[in-house]
Amino acid sequence: MRIRKPNVAEALAVGAVVLASSGSAVAGSKYLITNSSQIKPSVLRSIAKASHGETSERTSAWAISQPGLPLISARVECPAGYSIVSGGYEADLPGAWKIVYSQQFTEGWVVRAYSPEMQSQTQANLRTTAYCRSGG
């Protein structure tokens, strides 16, 4: 069996498909939202208000790390009769501290930060917010 050479139209069609798919991949890797903390809180509130039911914003108290502990966490829950719509966090993390977990749990939001360095003087602050909707 003999393999024939592609004609110009086929070569251009293959090139166009490759170019179109690579552009989508680049855009997806650069502009894809992977975490609600990438969205402004005012936008999250307007989305929550657009959905049915009354919305409520709940914020946890600041969590301060204990000297020598490499992990801190902050969580907030929606009140009874409300369901979680979205959430996020604010952080004041020095040095090597990184957010390792920020997501919804049952009816609230939890955030965790970790530092591989065991420094006795380090103070890291973390606060989380949950956007809740009435009507469960």
N, C-alpha and C positions, 0 to 999 in steps of 0.2 A: 504494500500500500504506500502510496506516495503522499507526502504532506505538501499542500499547496501554500504559497505565500499569500498573506492577507492583502486585500486591496486597500486603497487609501481610505475609503469610507469606514472599513472595519477598524483600521488602526486609529483613526480619529475618534471613533465611538469608544474604543477601549480607553484611550487617553482621557476623554471627557469623563468617563465613569471614575477613573482613578483620581482625577483632579477634584471632582465633586465630592467624593467620599473623603479625601484627605482634608478638604476644607471644613467639612462637618466635624471631623475628628479634632482638628485644631481648635475650632470654636467650642466644642464640647469640653475639651480639657481646660480651656481658659475661662469660660463663662458659665460653667455648670455650677449650680448652687447645691452644695453637699451638706449644708448645715444651716439651721435657721438663724444662727448668730451672724450669718452673712447678709441678712435682711434687716433693714432699719426697723426699729421697734414701732415707729409710726405706721409703717406699711403693714406690719403684723396686726396692729390694732384695727386698722381700717378693714383688713380681711375678716377679722373676727367680728366686727360690727356688721359687715355685709351679710354674714351668715345669720341664720335665725337665732333669736334669743338674746338676752342681755349678756354683755361680756364683762369680765372682771380681770384686773391685773393683780397678781399676787407676787410679792417679792420676799425672798428669804433674808434673814439677817446675815451680816458679813460673817464668814467663817475665817478664823485666823489659825494658822498652823501652829502646832505645838513645837517647841524647839526640839530638833533632832528627828522629827517625823517627816518622811518624804512624801506623804500623801494627804491632801485635804479634799473635802467634799462639801458641797452645798446643795440642798434640795428644798423644794417648795411643793405643796400640794394644793389642789383646787378645793374649795369648800364643798360641803355636802350639797348635792343637787346640781353641781357643775361638772363639766367634762373638759379635759385638756384640749386646747386648739393648737397651741404652739408654745415655744419657750425660748430662752436664751440665757446669756450670762454677761456679767461685767467682771473683769479681773484686773488686779494690780499685782502682777507676778514678777518678782525680781529674778535676775540671773538665769539659771537653767530650768526654772519652773515652766511646765508646758501643760496645756489642757489636753487630757487624754480621753475624756468621755464627756459628752454633752448630748443628752437625749431624754425623750419622754420615758417615764415609768408609769405604772398603773394609771393614776390620775394626778400627775404632776410632772415636774422636770428635775433632773439631777445633773450636776456637773462635778467632775473630779479633775484635780490637777496633781501632777507628780514632779518631783525633782530627784534626779539621781545623786545629787550631792547632799551629804548629811552635814548641814551647817547648823550649829547651835544658835546662831544669831539671826537666821533668816525668818522674816515675817512675810507671808503671802496672804493676800486678801482675795476672796472670791464670793460673788453674789449671783444668785440665779433668779430668773423671773419666769412665771408661768402665765399664759393667757388662757383664761377659762371661759366657757360658754354655759349659760344656764340651760336647763332642760335635758341634761344628761345625754 
